[in-house]
Amino acid sequence: MTNDLPPRSDRAVRTRLLSVIGVGVVAAVVGSLLLWHAQVGEMLGLAADKAPVVSSVSAPANGMPPVTLATTTPSHRPTHRPTKNPSGTPTTPSKQPTKKPGHDKTTGPVSREESIDALSPKLRARLIKAFAAAKAAGVPIRINSGRRSAAKQQRLLNEAIKKYGSYQAAIHWVLPPKDSAHVQGKAVDIAPAAAMAWLNKNGWKYGVCRRYDNEPWHFEALTAPGTKCPPREPSATAQAD
């Protein structure tokens, strides 16, 4: 008997060697693939160390804080600005105080001397009808002077005294306030001349008559409507005596 071991088979050695080589080749191929995959992923932005983008309602991945995708709403701004007054003052128009018609606190509202409303009721009613008839006949007619204040009558008398040289001469044309039918609202001076002539001719139909020869413009209610007028007086002198 001897201590020598029987020699191994060449086939078994060759098989083991090929196994080791195969494992190494496979490891090398796998490593190459992993390296290639990592490089390609980095190039495409898919590297593993990038944090995933998630919505605000999803749970965070890999312990990274969520990235919220905020949506901005476009703001609507005016395309133009309101114009300003060059002076910088407000453009709102200021309110002006409204002025009230004048009013005499002493005498109250003053009636116009030419107004028919200031006359006595009888003379006013008759003149309204006479004026309507004159207008229908195509004759313009107006009151030149109706009711007067006592102060104005006195002023007219003073002017007449200066003009005619004496009181007696003046009262042929202007009576003192106490005697004047104008102050009482019972007389009117008519204008123009065509109206004087028409009313002198037709006034009796309405109870309106010319009173003085020297004043063709002076008319009073001296008779009943439709009744002949009384004879005229030469002037106002007899009434003032």
C-alpha positions as CSV (number, residue, x, y, z in Angstrom):
1,M,0.0,0.0,0.0
2,T,1.2,3.5,-0.8
3,N,0.1,7.1,0.5
4,D,-0.2,8.8,-3.0
5,L,-3.7,10.2,-3.8
6,P,-5.1,9.4,-7.2
7,P,-4.7,12.3,-9.6
8,R,-7.7,14.6,-10.2
9,S,-9.5,14.5,-13.4
10,D,-8.6,17.3,-15.9
11,R,-12.2,17.6,-16.7
12,A,-13.2,18.6,-13.2
13,V,-10.5,21.3,-13.1
14,R,-11.5,22.7,-16.4
15,T,-15.1,22.9,-15.3
16,R,-14.3,24.8,-12.1
17,L,-12.1,27.2,-14.0
18,L,-14.8,28.0,-16.5
19,S,-17.3,28.5,-13.7
20,V,-15.1,31.0,-12.0
21,I,-14.4,32.8,-15.3
22,G,-18.2,32.8,-16.1
23,V,-19.0,34.4,-12.8
24,G,-16.4,37.1,-13.3
25,V,-17.7,37.8,-16.8
26,V,-21.3,38.0,-15.6
27,A,-20.2,40.3,-12.7
28,A,-18.3,42.5,-15.1
29,V,-21.3,42.7,-17.5
30,V,-23.7,43.5,-14.7
31,G,-21.4,46.2,-13.4
32,S,-21.0,47.7,-16.8
33,L,-24.8,47.7,-17.3
34,L,-25.3,49.4,-13.9
35,L,-22.8,52.0,-14.7
36,W,-24.2,52.6,-18.1
37,H,-27.7,52.8,-16.7
38,A,-26.6,55.4,-14.1
39,Q,-24.9,57.5,-16.7
40,V,-28.0,57.4,-19.0
41,G,-30.3,58.2,-16.1
42,E,-28.2,61.2,-15.1
43,M,-28.2,62.5,-18.7
44,L,-32.1,62.2,-18.8
45,G,-32.6,63.9,-15.4
46,L,-33.7,60.7,-13.9
47,A,-30.9,60.3,-11.3
48,A,-32.0,58.8,-8.0
49,D,-30.8,61.7,-5.9
50,K,-33.4,64.1,-7.5
51,A,-36.4,64.9,-5.3
52,P,-39.7,64.0,-6.8
53,V,-42.2,66.8,-7.6
54,V,-45.5,66.1,-6.0
55,S,-48.7,68.0,-5.4
56,S,-49.6,69.6,-2.1
57,V,-52.1,66.9,-1.3
58,S,-49.9,63.9,-1.8
59,A,-47.7,62.3,0.8
60,P,-44.0,63.2,0.6
61,A,-41.7,60.6,-1.1
62,N,-38.5,59.3,0.5
63,G,-38.8,61.8,3.4
64,M,-38.3,64.8,1.1
65,P,-40.5,67.9,1.6
66,P,-43.3,68.3,-0.9
67,V,-42.9,70.8,-3.7
68,T,-46.1,72.7,-4.2
69,L,-47.0,73.8,-7.7
70,A,-48.6,77.2,-7.1
71,T,-51.1,78.5,-9.7
72,T,-51.0,82.2,-10.2
73,T,-54.2,84.1,-11.1
74,P,-53.7,86.9,-13.6
75,S,-54.6,90.2,-12.1
76,H,-56.8,92.6,-14.1
77,R,-55.5,96.1,-14.0
78,P,-57.2,99.1,-15.6
79,T,-55.7,99.9,-18.9
80,H,-56.1,103.6,-18.3
81,R,-56.1,106.0,-15.4
82,P,-58.7,108.6,-14.7
83,T,-57.7,112.0,-15.9
84,K,-57.0,114.7,-13.4
85,N,-57.7,118.4,-13.5
86,P,-54.5,120.1,-14.5
87,S,-54.8,122.4,-11.5
88,G,-55.3,119.5,-9.2
89,T,-58.7,120.8,-8.0
90,P,-61.8,118.6,-8.0
91,T,-63.8,118.6,-11.2
92,T,-67.2,118.5,-9.4
93,P,-69.0,121.8,-10.3
94,S,-69.6,123.9,-7.3
95,K,-73.1,124.9,-6.4
96,Q,-73.9,128.5,-6.6
97,P,-76.4,130.0,-4.2
98,T,-79.7,130.7,-5.8
99,K,-80.8,134.2,-5.5
100,K,-84.4,135.0,-4.6
101,P,-86.3,137.7,-6.3
102,G,-86.1,141.1,-4.6
103,H,-88.6,141.9,-1.9
104,D,-89.1,145.2,-0.1
105,K,-89.4,144.4,3.6
106,T,-91.2,147.7,4.3
107,T,-93.8,147.7,1.5
108,G,-93.8,144.0,0.5
109,P,-94.0,143.0,-3.2
110,V,-94.3,146.0,-5.5
111,S,-96.8,145.9,-8.4
112,R,-95.5,147.3,-11.6
113,E,-97.1,150.6,-12.6
114,E,-97.9,149.1,-16.0
115,S,-99.7,146.1,-14.6
116,I,-103.5,145.8,-14.9
117,D,-103.6,143.8,-11.7
118,A,-102.9,146.8,-9.5
119,L,-106.0,148.6,-10.7
120,S,-109.4,148.7,-9.0
121,P,-111.6,145.7,-9.7
122,K,-114.1,147.6,-11.8
123,L,-111.6,149.3,-14.0
124,R,-109.5,146.1,-14.4
125,A,-112.6,144.0,-15.4
126,R,-113.6,146.5,-18.1
127,L,-110.1,147.0,-19.5
128,I,-109.7,143.2,-19.9
129,K,-112.7,143.1,-22.2
130,A,-111.6,146.3,-24.0
131,F,-108.0,145.1,-24.5
132,A,-109.3,141.8,-26.0
133,A,-111.5,143.6,-28.5
134,A,-108.6,145.9,-29.5
135,K,-106.3,142.9,-30.0
136,A,-109.0,141.2,-32.1
137,A,-109.2,144.4,-34.2
138,G,-105.4,144.4,-34.7
139,V,-104.7,147.4,-32.5
140,P,-101.8,147.1,-30.1
141,I,-102.6,148.5,-26.7
142,R,-100.8,148.7,-23.4
143,I,-100.9,150.5,-20.1
144,N,-98.2,153.2,-19.9
145,S,-99.1,154.2,-16.3
146,G,-101.7,152.8,-14.0
147,R,-101.7,152.8,-10.2
148,R,-99.1,155.1,-8.7
149,S,-97.8,155.5,-5.2
150,A,-98.5,158.8,-3.5
151,A,-94.8,159.5,-3.4
152,K,-94.4,159.2,-7.1
153,Q,-97.5,161.3,-7.8
154,Q,-96.0,164.0,-5.6
155,R,-92.7,163.8,-7.5
156,L,-94.5,164.1,-10.8
157,L,-96.3,167.2,-9.5
158,N,-93.0,168.8,-8.3
159,E,-91.5,168.2,-11.8
160,A,-94.6,169.7,-13.4
161,I,-94.3,172.8,-11.2
162,K,-90.7,173.3,-12.3
163,K,-91.7,172.7,-15.9
164,Y,-94.7,175.0,-16.0
165,G,-93.6,177.6,-13.5
166,S,-96.4,177.4,-10.9
167,Y,-98.6,175.1,-9.0
168,Q,-101.7,176.3,-10.8
169,A,-100.2,175.7,-14.2
170,A,-98.9,172.3,-13.1
171,I,-102.2,170.9,-11.9
172,H,-103.7,171.2,-15.4
173,W,-101.6,168.1,-16.0
174,V,-100.7,166.5,-12.7
175,L,-103.0,166.5,-9.7
176,P,-101.8,166.3,-6.1
177,P,-101.8,162.8,-4.5
178,K,-105.0,163.3,-2.6
179,D,-107.0,164.1,-5.7
180,S,-105.3,161.8,-8.2
181,A,-107.3,158.9,-9.6
182,H,-104.0,157.2,-10.4
183,V,-103.2,156.9,-6.7
184,Q,-106.6,155.3,-6.2
185,G,-106.0,152.8,-9.0
186,K,-109.0,154.2,-10.9
187,A,-107.2,155.7,-14.0
188,V,-104.8,154.5,-16.7
189,D,-102.7,156.2,-19.3
190,I,-102.9,154.3,-22.6
191,A,-100.3,153.9,-25.3
192,P,-99.6,154.1,-28.2
193,A,-101.5,156.8,-30.1
194,A,-103.4,154.3,-32.2
195,A,-104.7,152.6,-29.0
196,M,-105.7,156.0,-27.6
197,A,-107.8,156.7,-30.7
198,W,-109.4,153.3,-30.7
199,L,-110.3,153.3,-27.0
200,N,-111.6,156.9,-27.3
201,K,-114.0,155.7,-30.1
202,N,-114.9,152.3,-28.7
203,G,-114.3,152.5,-24.9
204,W,-118.0,153.4,-24.1
205,K,-119.0,149.8,-25.1
206,Y,-117.0,148.6,-22.1
207,G,-117.7,151.5,-19.7
208,V,-114.2,153.1,-20.3
209,C,-114.0,156.8,-21.2
210,R,-111.5,159.5,-21.9
211,R,-111.8,162.2,-19.2
212,Y,-109.8,165.3,-20.2
213,D,-109.5,167.2,-23.4
214,N,-105.8,167.9,-22.9
215,E,-104.9,164.3,-22.1
216,P,-105.8,161.9,-24.9
217,W,-104.1,159.1,-23.1
218,H,-106.0,159.3,-19.8
219,F,-109.0,156.9,-19.3
220,E,-111.3,156.1,-16.4
221,A,-114.4,153.9,-15.8
222,L,-116.9,156.7,-16.0
223,T,-120.1,155.1,-17.3
224,A,-121.9,151.7,-17.4
225,P,-120.9,149.5,-20.3
226,G,-122.8,150.2,-23.5
227,T,-123.8,153.7,-22.2
228,K,-122.6,157.0,-23.7
229,C,-119.6,158.6,-22.0
230,P,-120.1,161.9,-20.2
231,P,-118.7,165.2,-21.7
232,R,-115.0,165.6,-21.3
233,E,-113.5,168.1,-19.0
234,P,-110.9,170.7,-20.3
235,S,-108.3,169.5,-17.8
236,A,-107.9,168.4,-14.2
237,T,-107.9,172.0,-12.9
238,A,-111.5,172.1,-11.8
239,Q,-111.1,168.9,-9.8
240,A,-108.2,170.4,-7.9
241,D,-110.0,173.6,-7.0
